[in-house]
Amino acid sequence: MLAIRVLLEGSIDYAGLFPPAGLDMAAAVRNYGAYRSGEAAWALGRFVLPMSRLAEFELAAGGLLPRAPTPDGWRLAVLAGSDPAGEIRTLGEFNCRHAAEGSAAVTADVVELKCDSVEDIDRAADALPSYLQAYIEVPLRDNLEDLVAAISRRGMRAKVRTGGVTPEAFPSSPQLLRFLRACIEAGVGFKATAGLHHPLRAVYRLTYADDAPTATMYGFLNLFLAAAFLRAGMDESDAAELLEEKFPQAFDVGPNHIGWRQHRLGHKELELARREAIVSFGSCSFTEPVADLELLGLLQPEEPLRGPDPRA
């Protein structure tokens, strides 16, 4: 497998329902179905939706889903709301319904929650059945290390918000680096979400509107490689520079390695980073991230992107 695939395989959780794309359910599930059968399907992760919209998803996606039993069922990442305990019951019923032979094959096996305190994390862990993988979104505050330690103790994963549709939504590089370090030191896998449509850090429009504000966004390639290199022992000052790297020429992507400046990682280090550190990132577009990789020449010719526009 090519090194870029090792780093990014199954990494893009499709969040087309959310801003700035903000698609309706029918368009989002239609896109996801097309991406699953396209030539860039290797990069596609789960379909992301709020718990409150599961019934709407069933109506919109029913005709697109394969029939159970099949290893090719859709996988969902579900965002919990204000009543996790009650919503988990609903989620269990959803999964049971779709596990029956001949039913539409889809599994909601990931749940994402926001927790501001160790007590919130413990309550969430107590309410969750063991078959669900939980991602806990934590604020980047003074108690970050305590929150990550609690997530580790309860066998869950962390989530960080890396942007949004306003400039104020983006954390500083030191804040993001602190999150990466805390997760790696605690052995906690994590995902990122928001503001990661593009591979490299640069100034971009924050929405698709012609008059949209702009801000410096983090690149998902910067983020994944910073996590991978930190896990492999990179000095924090170098990792901070990597998070802020804007020049494509600084990266070296070969069949068996990915490099940044004088640093290099092979397949084994990349595999371990994906398994033990950075798992995925949420994006309201699937075509943009992969098309940008192509434009930068970071994908091999046999890995083209095919599929409809994410806003169609």
Secondary structure by P-SEA (a helix, b strand, c coil): ccccccccccccccccccccccccaaaaaaaaaaaaaccccccccbbbbcccaaaaaaaacccccccccccbbbbbbbbbcccaaaaaaaaaaaaaaaacccccbbbccbbbbbbccaaaaaaaaaacccccbbbbbbccccaaaaaaaaaaaaccbbbbbcccccccccccaaaaaaaaaaaaaacccccccccccccccccccccccccccccccccaaaaaaaaaaaaacccaaaaaaaaaccccccccccccccccccccccaaaaaaaaaccccccccccaaaaaaaaaaacccccccccccccccc
